[in-house]
Amino acid sequence: MLGVDVIHHREDIWEDPYTFNPDRFAPGRKIRPFTHMPFTAGPRTCIGKNFSMMVMKIVLSKIMTRFTFVDPLPEMTEIETEMVFTEKPKHCVYMGFEERKCFK
């Protein structure tokens, strides 16, 4: 068993672990893997995880039936990425929407 609360309050990992400090997670700050697990992992994962995934799929499908995605920056051919816990874009990625003609 893994005590997530214990990991979140280890002094050898976090400076002043019992103080609320959102700057710990500011962009550019490196966090060691598996030292911050707000929704835990494994069989005891967040009970709302499946519900939130279902809601996300429903909302996305509603958006996709009404709008078409367009690229506002077609000249941008490569996206610079960085590795934090997973790979993510280093800078903002913009996306545009156009309402489908059948809804006008």
C-alpha positions in Angstrom: 0.0 0.0 0.0 1.2 3.5 -0.8 0.5 6.4 1.5 0.0 9.3 -0.8 -0.5 11.8 2.0 2.8 10.6 3.5 4.6 11.2 0.2 3.0 14.6 -0.1 4.4 15.7 3.3 8.0 14.3 3.2 10.5 16.9 4.1 13.2 15.3 2.0 11.0 15.9 -1.1 9.1 19.1 -0.4 10.5 22.2 1.2 8.2 23.1 4.1 5.7 20.4 3.2 2.8 21.5 5.5 2.6 25.0 4.0 0.2 25.8 1.2 2.5 27.0 -1.7 1.1 26.7 -5.2 4.4 28.1 -6.6 5.8 24.5 -6.2 3.9 23.7 -9.3 4.7 26.8 -11.3 5.8 26.3 -15.0 9.4 25.5 -15.2 9.6 23.9 -11.8 10.7 20.2 -11.9 8.8 17.7 -9.8 10.2 14.3 -9.4 8.0 11.5 -10.8 5.5 9.9 -8.3 6.1 12.6 -5.6 2.8 14.4 -6.4 -0.3 12.2 -7.1 -3.4 14.3 -6.4 -5.8 11.6 -7.7 -3.5 8.6 -6.7 -3.0 5.6 -9.0 -3.8 1.9 -9.3 -6.9 0.2 -7.9 -7.5 3.1 -5.4 -7.6 5.8 -8.0 -10.0 8.8 -7.8 -13.6 7.7 -7.8 -14.6 10.5 -10.1 -12.0 9.6 -12.8 -14.4 7.5 -14.9 -17.3 10.0 -14.5 -15.1 12.9 -15.6 -13.8 10.9 -18.6 -17.4 10.2 -19.6 -18.4 13.9 -19.2 -15.4 14.9 -21.3 -16.3 12.6 -24.1 -19.9 13.8 -24.1 -19.0 17.5 -24.2 -16.4 16.9 -26.9 -18.8 15.0 -29.1 -21.4 17.8 -28.7 -18.8 20.4 -29.7 -17.7 18.2 -32.7 -21.2 17.9 -34.0 -21.8 21.6 -34.0 -18.3 23.0 -35.0 -15.4 22.3 -37.3 -11.9 22.6 -36.0 -9.7 24.9 -38.0 -6.0 25.7 -37.7 -5.5 29.4 -37.0 -1.7 29.2 -37.6 -1.3 26.9 -40.7 2.3 28.2 -41.2 3.3 26.6 -37.8 4.3 23.1 -38.9 6.1 21.9 -35.8 5.2 22.0 -32.1 8.0 22.2 -29.6 7.4 19.8 -26.7 8.8 19.2 -23.2 8.8 16.3 -20.8 7.4 16.9 -17.4 5.4 13.9 -16.2 4.2 13.3 -19.7 5.1 15.0 -22.9 3.3 18.3 -23.5 3.6 21.3 -25.7 6.2 23.8 -24.5 4.1 26.8 -25.7 0.4 27.4 -26.3 -1.3 25.5 -29.1 -4.2 27.5 -30.6 -7.2 26.0 -32.2 -10.1 27.7 -34.0 -13.7 26.7 -34.4 -16.2 27.4 -37.3 -19.8 26.7 -36.8 -21.1 24.0 -39.2 -23.4 25.3 -41.9 -26.3 23.0 -40.9 -26.5 24.9 -37.6 -26.8 28.4 -39.0 
